[in-house]
Amino acid sequence: MDEMIRLQGVKYAYPTAEGVALPALDGITLDIHRGSFVAVLGHNGSGKSTLAKHLNGILIPTEGKVLVSGMDTADEDRLLDIRRTVGMVFQNPDNQIVANVVEEDVAFALENLGVPSEEIRRRVDEALKLVGMYEFRTHAPHLLSGGQKQRVAIAGVIAMRPDCIVLDEPTAMLDPRGRDEVLETVGRLNREYGVTVVLITHHMEEAAEAGRVVVMSDGRVLMDGSPRQVFQRVEELRKAGLSVPETVELLWELKECGMNLPLDALTVEECAQAIYALLH
Amino acid sequence: MLKDITFGQYFPGDSLLHRLDPRTKLILTLIFIVTLFTARHVLSYGILLAYLVFAVILSGIRPGVIFRGLKPIVVVVIITGILNLFYTPGIPLWSFWIFSITAEGIRAAVFMVLRILMLITGTLLLTYTTSPILLTDAMERLMKPLKVLRVPVHELAMMMSIALRFIPTLLDETDKIMSAQKARGADFESGGLMQRARALLPLLVPLFVSAFRRADELAVAMECRCYHGGEGRTRLRVLRFALRDYLAMIFGIALGAGVTVLGVFGM
């Protein structure tokens, strides 16, 4: 069993008042490998959040199948197993924190799973240390900054020791510093603890950190590959309502002006090197 | 401005009262309140007042904080006092037009005012020394036997702790909406009662809409963290009675019983 999550021809339509359904996902087939870091990109309404909700059985596909570690998300009896395997972090930290003390909130999932008290204490401390919020364990969540709240939310999920974490635009409501805190934490979880990460975002710079980028448009997978491969397709990305990282943007503009430059520079250093090499 | 609400606030500390099991404190407060209503005589009031002052000293809460907590009920206390003063039948000491003050009236007024103030101080002391989460925990535990009668004990406790959790969030939001409305010329401070009430409507509508949206998102987030009701749930913090809890309980029950017996003998 090497695939963390398998989506097979997944279609989903939101029920509407008239009963006529609009397809939000239109036939998605995707494998997410164990231990990988996948970024899912797409503009608003591309279906990326709907996709996220399929990964741990919040939504069940109207057609097709989602398998989490081999478990079908349509199987009600396995729902708890699926949810402890795939944890989910949402956009607004305020609306996912349940308790009014940090450590109580981190303990919430474990309490639901019926873990003994001493084990809860151990795992809560471990999770809080991992996200660097241990000193704040007795604080009230509403007094924390956005980035800190989001890290508490992440701790609440990793306390379950999931194999995979899905983050649905976790940085959309944060300031740049909060965003860095969250991305650094997520990156570390993936590298050091081998947790599979699915990061839903519309920030190109965040996607550039991932090992694989999936671009969605109109409920379909438009592109799928490494950040370098995907970001070279500047015009297609623009057509899908997405921008490219600033570095690629610059190189692309220069190339359009007739300069012979590669497009696969993602960091500022690489970009500077590329231009430097051309000038010499 | 909405943040100055002190009623029901918790002041973290490490006093004996803080360390008592929340269940002990809850039971003792209930006993205190019941006893307060059986008290008829100066002696009973004296004992209960001494008990309360003793508890306040033990809690390490500054008297100023308690007075501030009592402030919102001053008007109620004054009105109750005046009503008791004038409407208690007895031998008039002093009369004017249709009003007359009786010795019984003075007595009743003083006792009633004292009773209300002590009652509120007692409950304030409970909330000042017990974190809301522990308090809801204690209620859940104490009400557990009611599960047999199909009272949804766990659900009630969960609702209460979520409500407590969202009070600051929604207050923040109210402040923001108010500022936004003010920036567009809304006026919340002038006009009569009706006009002010009507001015609140454009505040309440967006607040409610947002509260429902939050509730929806929270429900999904809770499901994602495997919430499936109270069945098979364990807790991070397990409540355990310590020796001090038994001692405090014995002391509180003995005192309550003593004062009640005094009341029965008309003292």
HADDOCK unambig.tbl for C-alpha pairs under 7 A between the chains (distance, minus, plus):
assign (segid A and resid 80 and name CA) (segid B and resid 226 and name CA) 5.87 0.50 0.50
assign (segid A and resid 83 and name CA) (segid B and resid 224 and name CA) 5.90 0.50 0.50
assign (segid A and resid 83 and name CA) (segid B and resid 225 and name CA) 6.85 0.50 0.50
assign (segid A and resid 83 and name CA) (segid B and resid 226 and name CA) 6.34 0.50 0.50
assign (segid A and resid 87 and name CA) (segid B and resid 224 and name CA) 6.74 0.50 0.50
assign (segid A and resid 88 and name CA) (segid B and resid 224 and name CA) 6.37 0.50 0.50
assign (segid A and resid 95 and name CA) (segid B and resid 214 and name CA) 5.61 0.50 0.50
assign (segid A and resid 95 and name CA) (segid B and resid 217 and name CA) 6.02 0.50 0.50
assign (segid A and resid 95 and name CA) (segid B and resid 218 and name CA) 5.10 0.50 0.50
assign (segid A and resid 96 and name CA) (segid B and resid 218 and name CA) 5.15 0.50 0.50
assign (segid A and resid 96 and name CA) (segid B and resid 221 and name CA) 5.32 0.50 0.50
assign (segid A and resid 98 and name CA) (segid B and resid 162 and name CA) 6.38 0.50 0.50
assign (segid A and resid 99 and name CA) (segid B and resid 162 and name CA) 6.78 0.50 0.50
assign (segid A and resid 99 and name CA) (segid B and resid 165 and name CA) 6.05 0.50 0.50
assign (segid A and resid 100 and name CA) (segid B and resid 165 and name CA) 4.99 0.50 0.50
assign (segid A and resid 104 and name CA) (segid B and resid 236 and name CA) 6.98 0.50 0.50
assign (segid A and resid 107 and name CA) (segid B and resid 236 and name CA) 6.32 0.50 0.50
assign (segid A and resid 109 and name CA) (segid B and resid 225 and name CA) 4.77 0.50 0.50
assign (segid A and resid 109 and name CA) (segid B and resid 226 and name CA) 5.98 0.50 0.50
assign (segid A and resid 109 and name CA) (segid B and resid 227 and name CA) 6.95 0.50 0.50
assign (segid A and resid 111 and name CA) (segid B and resid 233 and name CA) 5.36 0.50 0.50
assign (segid A and resid 111 and name CA) (segid B and resid 234 and name CA) 4.70 0.50 0.50
assign (segid A and resid 111 and name CA) (segid B and resid 235 and name CA) 5.32 0.50 0.50
assign (segid A and resid 111 and name CA) (segid B and resid 236 and name CA) 6.83 0.50 0.50
assign (segid A and resid 112 and name CA) (segid B and resid 226 and name CA) 6.00 0.50 0.50
assign (segid A and resid 112 and name CA) (segid B and resid 227 and name CA) 5.37 0.50 0.50
assign (segid A and resid 112 and name CA) (segid B and resid 233 and name CA) 5.01 0.50 0.50
assign (segid A and resid 112 and name CA) (segid B and resid 234 and name CA) 6.83 0.50 0.50
assign (segid A and resid 113 and name CA) (segid B and resid 226 and name CA) 6.77 0.50 0.50
assign (segid A and resid 113 and name CA) (segid B and resid 233 and name CA) 6.58 0.50 0.50
assign (segid A and resid 114 and name CA) (segid B and resid 232 and name CA) 5.57 0.50 0.50
assign (segid A and resid 114 and name CA) (segid B and resid 233 and name CA) 4.81 0.50 0.50
assign (segid A and resid 114 and name CA) (segid B and resid 234 and name CA) 4.85 0.50 0.50
assign (segid A and resid 115 and name CA) (segid B and resid 234 and name CA) 6.33 0.50 0.50
assign (segid A and resid 116 and name CA) (segid B and resid 234 and name CA) 6.45 0.50 0.50
assign (segid A and resid 117 and name CA) (segid B and resid 234 and name CA) 6.78 0.50 0.50
assign (segid A and resid 117 and name CA) (segid B and resid 235 and name CA) 5.98 0.50 0.50
assign (segid A and resid 117 and name CA) (segid B and resid 236 and name CA) 5.06 0.50 0.50
assign (segid A and resid 117 and name CA) (segid B and resid 237 and name CA) 6.98 0.50 0.50
assign (segid A and resid 120 and name CA) (segid B and resid 236 and name CA) 5.90 0.50 0.50
assign (segid A and resid 121 and name CA) (segid B and resid 236 and name CA) 6.26 0.50 0.50
assign (segid A and resid 142 and name CA) (segid B and resid 168 and name CA) 6.97 0.50 0.50
assign (segid A and resid 142 and name CA) (segid B and resid 169 and name CA) 6.81 0.50 0.50
